[in-house]
Amino acid sequence: MSNHTKLIREIEDYVRRRGIAETTFGRMAAGDTYFVSRLRKGGSLLVRTEERVRDFMKRPLPTRPKRAKEPANV
């Protein structure tokens, strides 16, 4: 299995476990919403980008501040 294929599988596993979309992952990890799609289509990958993506997957996901719930209209 090539490094390219291995990275794609690791990303697929990561997004499945984290419950995020691949486009969200791409934006957060590589600054490109089409990152995973481009990889699948055989797009090139710089070593520094691969390192940045792998480093991203090692860190916990950033948390969003919780919004106050609005009362239901009755």
C-alpha positions as CSV (number, residue, x, y, z in Angstrom):
1,M,0.0,0.0,0.0
2,S,1.4,3.4,-1.0
3,N,1.8,6.2,1.5
4,H,-0.8,8.1,-0.4
5,T,-3.4,5.3,0.0
6,K,-2.4,4.8,3.6
7,L,-3.0,8.5,4.4
8,I,-6.4,8.5,2.7
9,R,-7.5,5.5,4.8
10,E,-6.2,7.1,8.0
11,I,-8.2,10.2,7.2
12,E,-11.3,8.2,6.4
13,D,-11.0,6.5,9.8
14,Y,-10.3,9.8,11.6
15,V,-13.4,11.6,10.2
16,R,-15.6,8.5,10.9
17,R,-14.4,8.4,14.5
18,R,-14.7,12.1,15.0
19,G,-18.0,12.5,13.2
20,I,-16.9,15.3,10.9
21,A,-17.2,15.7,7.2
22,E,-14.2,15.2,4.9
23,T,-14.6,18.8,3.7
24,T,-14.4,20.0,7.3
25,F,-11.4,17.9,7.9
26,G,-9.7,19.3,4.8
27,R,-10.4,22.8,5.8
28,M,-9.2,22.4,9.3
29,A,-6.1,20.2,8.6
30,A,-4.9,21.5,5.2
31,G,-6.8,24.7,4.6
32,D,-8.6,23.1,1.6
33,T,-12.1,21.8,1.7
34,Y,-11.4,19.6,-1.4
35,F,-8.2,18.1,0.1
36,V,-9.5,14.6,0.6
37,S,-11.2,14.6,-2.8
38,R,-8.1,15.7,-4.5
39,L,-6.1,13.0,-2.8
40,R,-8.5,10.3,-4.0
41,K,-8.2,11.6,-7.5
42,G,-4.4,11.2,-7.4
43,G,-3.5,14.8,-6.5
44,S,0.1,15.4,-5.5
45,L,0.9,15.9,-1.8
46,L,3.8,17.9,-0.5
47,V,5.8,16.3,2.4
48,R,5.1,19.4,4.6
49,T,1.4,19.1,3.9
50,E,1.3,15.4,4.8
51,E,3.2,16.2,8.0
52,R,0.8,19.0,8.9
53,V,-2.2,16.7,8.3
54,R,-0.7,13.9,10.4
55,D,0.1,16.4,13.2
56,F,-3.5,17.6,13.0
57,M,-4.9,14.1,13.5
58,K,-2.7,13.7,16.6
59,R,-4.3,16.7,18.4
60,P,-7.7,16.8,19.9
61,L,-10.4,18.5,17.9
62,P,-11.0,22.1,18.7
63,T,-14.2,22.6,20.7
64,R,-16.9,25.1,19.8
65,P,-18.3,27.3,22.4
66,K,-21.8,26.1,23.3
67,R,-24.7,28.3,22.3
68,A,-27.4,29.2,24.8
69,K,-30.5,27.3,24.0
70,E,-33.4,29.5,23.0
71,P,-36.8,28.8,24.6
72,A,-39.2,26.9,22.4
73,N,-42.1,28.9,21.0
74,V,-45.3,27.6,22.7
